[in-house]
Structure formats: C-alpha cells, structure tokens
Amino acid sequence: MLPKEHRLSTPSDFSRTIRGGRRAGSKTVIVHLRHTQTEPGEARCGGPRFGLIVSKAVGNAVIRHRVSRRLRHVCAALVADLDTDCDVVIRALPRAADAPGRDLDRDVRKALGRIRGRTGG
C-alpha cells in the first residue's frame, strides 16, 4: 500500500490529471502525468501522487487486484524518481492482466520517459 501522501484520493484529482496532463501509452498501460501548482486551499506534502484505474476490461476481481498490486509496487519504486509536484494516473489496459511486474515497470517508465521528453522535464 502506498502511503496516503502518495495517493490521489478524490475523483476531481483523477479528472484534473487526466484532462490537464500529458499522456503516453504502451502495450499494457496508459500513463497520465500532470505537474501541479499548489492552490490556496490545497496542501501538498510528501512527494508525487499516484492513482490507478483498473477496469473490468482487464479481467475478473482476482486479476484486477493482482494488476493493481503490481502497479502499486511500480509506483512505490517511482517515488524517488519523480518531482514532488507530480500527479500520475496509470490506466491498466487488458494486456496488463498477463504481464509480469517487470514488464509493467518497464512500460510505465517508458511512458513517463516519453512524457518527460515532450515536456522538457
């Protein structure tokens, strides 16, 4: 489980990241990245925040939970590599159901690299 300061928690956080950020995809995931600016009512602490979207298209509940668990481990490893003002939403695609953790890690990092290349950061 990711610590609370590293999780997106509200639907509006997810929406802002998906609509206002940049995205890149791979075979198993689509990654949305948004650099946030702290607004007057918003307190940011602790570093980048992550949100996961694993729909029924990925598989049954057991498979979705397995994919979510693997993606949480990927996110935990990425905390040190990202700026503290980043919000990241990772949407699992149906091919993620059969992908081992190392493939998910590679795909997420590759997508983030493409996004960073576009933003210059």
N, CA, C and O of each residue as an XYZ file, in Angstrom:
484
protein
N       0.845     -1.182      0.000
C       0.000      0.000      0.000
C       0.886      1.238      0.000
O       1.856      1.330      0.751
N       0.534      2.174     -0.848
C       1.259      3.441     -0.876
C       0.820      4.304      0.306
O      -0.352      4.281      0.681
N       1.744      5.065      0.898
C       1.349      5.981      1.965
C       0.346      7.017      1.446
O       0.316      7.324      0.254
N      -0.453      7.535      2.340
C      -1.527      8.452      1.965
C      -1.024      9.667      1.178
O      -1.703     10.134      0.264
N       0.147     10.174      1.523
C       0.654     11.357      0.821
C       1.049     11.071     -0.626
O       1.318     12.000     -1.387
N       1.087      9.805     -1.011
C       1.435      9.435     -2.382
C       0.244      8.891     -3.167
O       0.430      8.265     -4.211
N      -0.979      9.120     -2.678
C      -2.166      8.605     -3.367
C      -3.085      9.743     -3.795
O      -3.302     10.699     -3.051
N      -3.613      9.622     -4.992
C      -4.706     10.507     -5.418
C      -5.964      9.948     -4.767
O      -6.201      8.741     -4.808
N      -6.761     10.810     -4.172
C      -7.868     10.279     -3.392
C      -9.255     10.701     -3.845
O     -10.236     10.039     -3.507
N      -9.361     11.775     -4.593
C     -10.692     12.237     -4.974
C     -10.894     12.127     -6.482
O      -9.932     12.190     -7.248
N     -12.132     11.964     -6.902
C     -12.406     11.929     -8.346
C     -11.926     13.184     -9.063
O     -11.513     13.109    -10.220
N     -11.972     14.335     -8.398
C     -11.514     15.569     -9.051
C      -9.999     15.541     -9.283
O      -9.517     16.099    -10.269
N      -9.243     14.897     -8.381
C      -7.799     14.748     -8.600
C      -7.530     13.920     -9.853
O      -6.673     14.270    -10.664
N      -8.268     12.822    -10.007
C      -8.121     11.977    -11.188
C      -8.486     12.759    -12.448
O      -7.753     12.729    -13.437
N      -9.619     13.458    -12.409
C     -10.079     14.215    -13.578
C      -9.089     15.292    -13.989
O      -8.781     15.438    -15.172
N      -8.591     16.046    -13.015
C      -7.621     17.102    -13.321
C      -6.365     16.529    -13.965
O      -5.818     17.111    -14.901
N      -5.917     15.400    -13.465
C      -4.698     14.791    -14.009
C      -4.922     14.264    -15.415
O      -4.080     14.450    -16.294
N      -6.049     13.610    -15.629
C      -6.329     13.036    -16.946
C      -6.588     14.137    -17.977
O      -6.079     14.070    -19.095
N      -7.367     15.133    -17.610
C      -7.728     16.196    -18.560
C      -6.631     17.235    -18.745
O      -6.448     17.770    -19.838
N      -5.904     17.517    -17.669
C      -4.940     18.612    -17.730
C      -3.500     18.199    -17.915
O      -2.624     19.056    -18.031
N      -3.234     16.904    -17.945
C      -1.854     16.453    -18.058
C      -1.507     15.939    -19.435
O      -2.303     16.014    -20.370
N      -0.323     15.425    -19.535
C       0.147     14.789    -20.762
C       0.014     13.294    -20.604
O      -0.023     12.778    -19.487
N      -0.058     12.585    -21.743
C      -0.204     11.139    -21.637
C       0.651     10.432    -22.671
O       0.987     10.971    -23.726
N       0.985      9.203    -22.319
C       1.701      8.320    -23.239
C       1.250      6.909    -22.918
O       0.900      6.598    -21.779
N       1.261      6.069    -23.923
C       0.791      4.707    -23.727
C       1.810      3.673    -24.141
O       2.820      3.971    -24.777
N       1.509      2.449    -23.758
C       2.304      1.294    -24.150
C       1.338      0.129    -24.357
O       0.126      0.329    -24.433
N       1.869     -1.066    -24.446
C       1.011     -2.234    -24.641
C       0.114     -2.507    -23.438
O      -1.004     -3.000    -23.591
N       0.604     -2.188    -22.248
C      -0.118     -2.597    -21.038
C      -0.741     -1.454    -20.245
O      -1.663     -1.686    -19.463
N      -0.260     -0.222    -20.427
C      -0.761      0.889    -19.614
C      -0.814      2.185    -20.419
O      -0.139      2.341    -21.436
N      -1.629      3.097    -19.933
C      -1.612      4.483    -20.390
C      -1.285      5.311    -19.151
O      -1.920      5.162    -18.107
N      -0.294      6.180    -19.278
C       0.167      6.982    -18.144
C      -0.168      8.442    -18.405
O       0.155      8.984    -19.462
N      -0.817      9.072    -17.435
C      -1.128     10.497    -17.475
C      -0.264     11.176    -16.412
O      -0.220     10.720    -15.270
N       0.421     12.259    -16.778
C       1.282     12.990    -15.848
C       0.908     14.455    -15.877
O       0.776     15.056    -16.943
N       0.739     15.021    -14.702
C       0.407     16.443    -14.588
C       1.260     17.053    -13.495
O       1.310     16.545    -12.375
N       1.934     18.153    -13.827
C       2.661     18.906    -12.810
C       1.658     19.846    -12.159
O       1.003     20.633    -12.843
N       1.539     19.766    -10.866
C       0.537     20.557    -10.165
C       1.136     21.857     -9.659
O       2.345     21.990     -9.474
N       0.266     22.780     -9.451
C       0.634     24.021     -8.794
C      -0.245     24.093     -7.562
O      -1.468     23.996     -7.660
N       0.362     24.259     -6.424
C      -0.403     24.284     -5.193
C      -1.336     25.481     -5.189
O      -0.915     26.631     -5.311
N      -2.619     25.172     -5.044
C      -3.628     26.225     -4.995
C      -3.822     26.638     -3.540
O      -3.434     25.892     -2.641
N      -4.414     27.810     -3.284
C      -4.544     28.304     -1.914
C      -5.166     27.302     -0.927
O      -4.711     27.207      0.213
N      -6.182     26.566     -1.340
C      -6.831     25.636     -0.424
C      -6.247     24.239     -0.430
O      -6.728     23.360      0.285
N      -5.221     24.027     -1.227
C      -4.677     22.693     -1.415
C      -3.311     22.584     -0.737
O      -2.408     23.375     -1.010
N      -3.171     21.607      0.141
C      -1.898     21.392      0.820
C      -1.181     20.214      0.178
O      -1.744     19.124      0.087
N       0.049     20.419     -0.267
C       0.849     19.351     -0.875
C       1.993     19.018      0.059
O       2.707     19.910      0.519
N       2.165     17.764      0.335
C       3.291     17.352      1.147
C       3.712     15.947      0.746
O       2.877     15.129      0.362
N       4.961     15.676      0.833
C       5.425     14.314      0.709
C       5.872     13.830     -0.642
O       6.584     12.829     -0.701
N       5.509     14.461     -1.721
C       6.008     13.994     -2.995
C       4.944     13.706     -4.015
O       3.802     14.141     -3.869
N       5.313     12.961     -5.072
C       4.362     12.700     -6.156
C       3.183     11.859     -5.675
O       3.296     11.074     -4.734
N       2.051     12.047     -6.351
C       0.852     11.264     -6.005
C       0.458     10.399     -7.194
O       0.601     10.801     -8.348
N      -0.041      9.198     -6.892
C      -0.391      8.231     -7.918
C      -1.839      7.800     -7.789
O      -2.378      7.719     -6.685
N      -2.458      7.525     -8.915
C      -3.796      6.954     -8.946
C      -3.819      5.843     -9.974
O      -3.167      5.937    -11.014
N      -4.563      4.798     -9.687
C      -4.654      3.650    -10.582
C      -6.079      3.481    -11.077
O      -7.036      3.677    -10.328
N      -6.212      3.117    -12.348
C      -7.505      2.770    -12.919
C      -7.351      1.385    -13.526
O      -6.627      1.194    -14.503
N      -8.043      0.425    -12.932
C      -8.004     -0.955    -13.421
C      -9.459     -1.389    -13.594
O     -10.121     -1.766    -12.627
N      -9.944     -1.333    -14.825
C     -11.360     -1.584    -15.090
C     -11.649     -3.071    -15.259
O     -10.741     -3.902    -15.273
N     -12.926     -3.381    -15.387
C     -13.340     -4.767    -15.595
C     -12.842     -5.334    -16.918
O     -12.809     -6.551    -17.094
N     -12.459     -4.476    -17.838
C     -11.914     -4.944    -19.109
C     -10.603     -5.706    -18.913
O     -10.220     -6.520    -19.753
N      -9.920     -5.437    -17.800
C      -8.655     -6.111    -17.513
C      -8.897     -7.569    -17.123
O      -8.104     -8.444    -17.470
N      -9.972     -7.828    -16.413
C     -10.262     -9.200    -16.004
C     -11.180     -9.232    -14.799
O     -11.760     -8.218    -14.411
N     -11.303    -10.413    -14.215
C     -12.159    -10.544    -13.042
C     -11.486     -9.904    -11.823
O     -10.378     -9.378    -11.928
N     -12.145     -9.951    -10.690
C     -11.655     -9.252     -9.499
C     -10.267     -9.714     -9.074
O      -9.434     -8.898     -8.678
N     -10.017    -11.003     -9.153
C      -8.719    -11.536     -8.744
C      -7.609    -10.966     -9.631
O      -6.558    -10.557     -9.137
N      -7.848    -10.942    -10.919
C      -6.847    -10.421    -11.856
C      -6.667     -8.917    -11.680
O      -5.541     -8.418    -11.697
N      -7.777     -8.192    -11.509
C      -7.680     -6.735    -11.311
C      -6.881     -6.405    -10.060
O      -6.065     -5.484    -10.075
N      -7.103     -7.140     -8.982
C      -6.357     -6.884     -7.745
C      -4.877     -7.219     -7.921
O      -4.017     -6.523     -7.380
N      -4.576     -8.265     -8.665
C      -3.175     -8.623     -8.924
C      -2.489     -7.517     -9.712
O      -1.370     -7.119     -9.391
N      -3.166     -7.020    -10.750
C      -2.598     -5.939    -11.560
C      -2.422     -4.685    -10.700
O      -1.391     -4.018    -10.790
N      -3.397     -4.363     -9.883
C      -3.305     -3.191     -9.006
C      -2.121     -3.316     -8.052
O      -1.385     -2.352     -7.842
N      -1.942     -4.487     -7.484
C      -0.838     -4.726     -6.550
C       0.509     -4.516     -7.258
O       1.413     -3.877     -6.720
N       0.621     -5.057     -8.454
C       1.869     -4.903     -9.212
C       2.123     -3.436     -9.562
O       3.255     -2.959     -9.480
N       1.072     -2.734     -9.950
C       1.238     -1.321    -10.289
C       1.580     -0.480     -9.056
O       2.330      0.490     -9.163
N       1.042     -0.839     -7.898
C       1.401     -0.119     -6.665
C       2.887     -0.271     -6.367
O       3.530      0.679     -5.920
N       3.434     -1.451     -6.609
C       4.872     -1.659     -6.403
C       5.687     -0.811     -7.379
O       6.731     -0.268     -7.019
N       5.208     -0.705     -8.601
C       5.879      0.143     -9.591
C       5.852      1.590     -9.109
O       6.866      2.285     -9.175
N       4.709      2.042     -8.630
C       4.570      3.416     -8.143
C       5.493      3.679     -6.958
O       6.115      4.738     -6.880
N       5.584      2.736     -6.047
C       6.454      2.902     -4.880
C       7.908      3.066     -5.312
O       8.658      3.828     -4.702
N       8.304      2.355     -6.361
C       9.673      2.475     -6.858
C       9.902      3.800     -7.582
O      11.039      4.263     -7.669
N       8.853      4.407     -8.096
C       8.976      5.657     -8.849
C       8.989      6.902     -7.970
O       9.340      7.981     -8.449
N       8.621      6.783     -6.712
C       8.501      7.954     -5.837
C       9.783      8.778     -5.836
O       9.724     10.005     -5.919
N      10.922      8.136     -5.747
C      12.190      8.861     -5.684
C      12.587      9.475     -7.025
O      13.385     10.411     -7.063
N      12.040      8.960     -8.118
C      12.438      9.417     -9.451
C      11.636     10.600     -9.978
O      12.044     11.240    -10.948
N      10.501     10.900     -9.354
C       9.624     11.963     -9.854
C       9.688     13.202     -8.975
O      10.023     13.133     -7.793
N       9.359     14.338     -9.582
C       9.284     15.588     -8.827
C       8.151     15.523     -7.813
O       7.195     14.768     -7.990
N       8.258     16.305     -6.763
C       7.241     16.278     -5.713
C       5.929     16.898     -6.152
O       4.907     16.691     -5.498
N       5.928     17.655     -7.244
C       4.695     18.311     -7.677
C       3.974     17.547     -8.790
O       3.187     18.140     -9.528
N       4.227     16.253     -8.922
C       3.625     15.448     -9.987
C       2.411     14.673     -9.489
O       2.404     14.137     -8.381
N       1.396     14.628    -10.327
C       0.286     13.698    -10.153
C       0.333     12.751    -11.341
O       0.474     13.185    -12.484
N       0.213     11.451    -11.066
C       0.305     10.430    -12.106
C      -0.905      9.518    -12.001
O      -1.214      9.013    -10.922
N      -1.591      9.306    -13.116
C      -2.671      8.320    -13.177
C      -2.240      7.251    -14.166
O      -1.847      7.548    -15.294
N      -2.322      6.001    -13.725
C      -1.963      4.871    -14.579
C      -3.220      4.069    -14.848
O      -3.861      3.563    -13.926
N      -3.569      3.957    -16.132
C      -4.729      3.169    -16.544
C      -4.218      1.858    -17.129
O      -3.476      1.847    -18.111
N      -4.628      0.754    -16.511
C      -4.221     -0.564    -16.994
C      -5.074     -0.952    -18.193
O      -6.291     -0.769    -18.191
N      -4.426     -1.485    -19.204
C      -5.109     -1.998    -20.388
C      -5.291     -3.509    -20.244
O      -4.621     -4.122    -19.413
N      -6.168     -4.119    -21.020
C      -6.410     -5.561    -20.879
C      -5.152     -6.429    -20.946
O      -5.096     -7.473    -20.297
N      -4.148     -6.018    -21.715
C      -2.915     -6.811    -21.800
C      -2.128     -6.819    -20.494
O      -1.238     -7.653    -20.320
N      -2.437     -5.909    -19.574
C      -1.745     -5.873    -18.283
C      -2.061     -7.106    -17.447
O      -1.295     -7.457    -16.549
N      -3.177     -7.764    -17.729
C      -3.585     -8.938    -16.955
C      -2.551    -10.051    -17.026
O      -2.344    -10.766    -16.045
N      -1.904    -10.204    -18.166
C      -0.935    -11.285    -18.355
C       0.512    -10.829    -18.199
O       1.431    -11.643    -18.293
N       0.719     -9.558    -17.965
C       2.082     -9.026    -17.912
C       2.692     -9.209    -16.526
O       2.047     -8.917    -15.519
N       3.935     -9.692    -16.469
C       4.625     -9.757    -15.177
C       4.970     -8.353    -14.684
O       4.939     -7.396    -15.458
N       5.293     -8.233    -13.425
C       5.590     -6.939    -12.816
C       6.706     -6.190    -13.503
O       6.628     -4.970    -13.650
N       7.751     -6.892    -13.931
C       8.874     -6.207    -14.588
C       8.455     -5.572    -15.913
O       8.974     -4.522    -16.291
N       7.511     -6.211    -16.623
C       7.022     -5.627    -17.870
C       6.180     -4.384    -17.598
O       6.275     -3.394    -18.323
N       5.359     -4.437    -16.555
C       4.575     -3.256    -16.183
C       5.504     -2.112    -15.791
O       5.290     -0.967    -16.190
N       6.538     -2.426    -15.009
C       7.511     -1.416    -14.593
C       8.180     -0.792    -15.823
O       8.287      0.431    -15.917
N       8.621     -1.612    -16.747
C       9.277     -1.130    -17.959
C       8.328     -0.237    -18.766
O       8.726      0.829    -19.236
N       7.074     -0.675    -18.925
C       6.116      0.096    -19.720
C       5.781      1.437    -19.079
O       5.670      2.446    -19.775
N       5.621      1.454    -17.768
C       5.325      2.718    -17.072
C       6.507      3.671    -17.196
O       6.326      4.850    -17.500
N       7.708      3.169    -16.965
C       8.900      4.027    -17.057
C       9.111      4.543    -18.489
O       9.500      5.693    -18.688
N       8.855      3.694    -19.469
C       8.998      4.108    -20.864
C       7.994      5.222    -21.188
O       8.348      6.214    -21.826
N       6.752      5.055    -20.748
C       5.725      6.075    -20.996
C       6.086      7.382    -20.290
O       5.950      8.458    -20.873
N       6.541      7.297    -19.051
C       6.948      8.508    -18.332
C       8.123      9.185    -19.041
O       8.180     10.413    -19.109
N       9.045      8.403    -19.561
C      10.172      8.966    -20.301
C       9.720      9.725    -21.538
O      10.251     10.792    -21.847
N       8.738      9.175    -22.247
C       8.220      9.873    -23.426
C       7.518     11.173    -23.027
O       7.664     12.193    -23.700
N       6.766     11.132    -21.944
C       6.083     12.351    -21.478
C       7.105     13.401    -21.069
O       6.977     14.567    -21.444
N       8.100     13.011    -20.317
C       9.131     13.946    -19.871
C       9.884     14.528    -21.055
O      10.260     15.700    -21.037
N      10.105     13.726    -22.075
C      10.781     14.214    -23.274
C      10.000     15.318    -23.969
O      10.577     16.259    -24.514
N       8.662     15.186    -23.939
C       7.793     16.197    -24.558
C       7.731     17.472    -23.735
O       7.647     18.571    -24.284
N       7.774     17.321    -22.384
C       7.612     18.486    -21.516
C       8.946     19.144    -21.220
O       8.991     20.256    -20.694
N      10.047     18.455    -21.559
C      11.360     19.033    -21.303
C      11.804     18.872    -19.870
O      12.756     19.525    -19.443
N      11.120     17.993    -19.098
C      11.491     17.868    -17.685
C      11.928     16.561    -17.280
O      12.261     16.356    -16.113
